[in-house]
Amino acid sequence: MTAEARRVDDDWAAIVYDLDGTLVDLAVDWNEVTAAAVAAFADRGIDADGGLWDLLERANRVDLRGRIEEVICEHEREGARDSSRLALADGLAGESRPVGVCSLNCEEACRIALEKHGLDPYVDAVVGRRSVGRHKPHPEPLLTTVERLGATPETTMFVGDTDRDAITAERAGTGFVYVRDLID
């Protein structure tokens, strides 16, 4: 049985979607990405462990941010090329409101996935992890997406799949709904 998605309530003037797990499923082995990030630290003689996003933050302190970003983006771009479309993406073509994507993935991967699935004509703004100075759960990427849509936080609904997305929306002052609550 194929999942069907419900439309975001018409009371919202704009909609911003997370990408991975919301509109598409990126074919990324995050354990492999983490191992590659740890290897990049090891190449510099630095022992590292922990989660991927912790490693990315730690990379700032040891002048490895650019290298770790590229490791992650390389996997994300490849995962975007092999991604699968999710049910919520089917409603984008019929959407009359401004639509944006705000993702923890790099913008390049977002654009590859949107193009692969024919969604790029329906998305007015894309903000990824490296598009602005901070990444989710900081509100800057979501607020930048809202601004690029010509909307306000109070009139924008953010749709995501993680608690990080919910925290981002709360900090930005937008509405929020989990994708799971829109899928039948």
N, C-alpha and C positions, 0 to 999 in steps of 0.2 A: 504494500500500500504506500503510495506517495504522499508525503506530507504537504499540506496546503497552508499557506500563510494568510493571516488576516491583515488588513490594511491598518496603518497607524491612524488613530483618530483624527478626523478632519479639523479639530480645534487648533491644531498646530500649524503654524505658517511655513515652517521649514523642517526638514528631517535630515539628521546626520546619522550615518551608519558606521559602525565598526566594520572592518573587512573580514578578517579570518575568523570563521566560526559564526559569522552573521550573514554575509552575502555569498561568500565562497569558503571552501575548505582548502587552505594551502597545503600542498603535499610536502610538508617539512617534518623531518625527524628532529625534534628539538633536543633530544639527547645527543644526537650527532653534532648539532650546532654547538651545544655546550662543550662537548669534547674538543671540537675544533678551537673554541675560544680558550679553553684550558691549555691546549697545545701552543697557541699563540703566546700565552703568558710564559710557558715553559721555554719557548724559543728565546725569550729574553732573560731566562734564568730565574724566573719568578714562579714560585709555587702558588697555585690558585685552586680553589674549590668553591663550591656553592652553586647557586642557581644562575642562569644566564643573565638575568637582568641585574643581579648583584655584581656579576663579573663586569658587565658593561659599566656600571657606576664605578667600580674599583679601577677600571681601565683609565678613567680620568686622572687618578692619582699617580699613575705610573707611566703616563705618556703613551698609552696604547689604545686610546679611544678610537682613533681612525682605523687602526688595524682590526680591532674587534668589531667595529661597525661594518667594515667591509666583509669580514667573515660571515656575520649575520645576514647582511644584505645579499651576499652571493647565494646563500641557501634559500632565502626568501624569494629571490628572483626565479630561481630554478623551481621552487615550490609553486610559484604563481603560474609558471608555464604548464605545470602538471596538475593544477588545481581543479577542483570540481565545484560546480555551481550548486548553491543551496536554495531551498524553496523561497526564502524571502526575496531573493533577487528577481523572481518572476514578476513582482509587482512594480518594479522600477519603471518599466516602459509606460505604464498607465498613470504615473505620478505627475500631477500638475504643479506641485509645490517645488521650490528649490530643494535639491538633494545634494548632500555632501558625504564624503567619506573621511573619517578621522581614525587613524589606525596606529597601533604600536609597530606595525611593519613599516619598512622603508617605503617612501613614496613610489620609487621605481617599481617595486613588487606590486603595489596597489594598482598602478596603471597597467602593468602587464596583465594582471588577473582581470581587471575590468575590461580591457580590450579583448582578451581571449574569450570572455563570455558575452561579448556584445553589449556590455553595460555602460561603457564609457560615454555614449551619447546622452545618457540619462543622469550623469553625475556632473554637477556644476563646479564642485571644488573638491580637491583631494589634499589632505594633509597627513603626512606620515611621520615616522619617528625622527627623521633628520630634517624635516621641512622647517621647523622652528627650533628655538633654543632648548626647549624642554620636551619631555614626552609624558604620555599618560602614566600615572594618574594626575600629573600637574594639569591644571585647566588650560594652559596656553594653547595646545594644539586644537582643542575643541572650540575655544573662543576664536581662534584664528579661522577655523572652518566656518563658524557661524558668521563672522564678519565678512568673509569672502562670498557668502551666500546673500549678503545684504539683509540679514535677519538680526534678531536680538536673542539673547539667551532665554529670555522669558517666553518667547514664542517658538522655541525650537525643541524638538524631541530628539534625544539621542537613543539609538537602538544598539545594544551590545549584548555580548554573551558572557562577560566576566564581572566579578566584583570590582575589578580595576576600572572597568567602564562605568559602573554605577558610581564609584567614588569620583571619577572624572566629571561626570554630569553634575553631581552634587556640588563639587567645588566650582564648576563653571556657572551654575545657576540655571541649567537647562532641565527639561523634563527627562525622564529615563524610563525605558522599558526593556526588559530582557527579551531577547529574540525568542526564547522558549515560550514566552507568554503570547506570542503572535502566531505560533505554529499549532495547527490542529493535528 
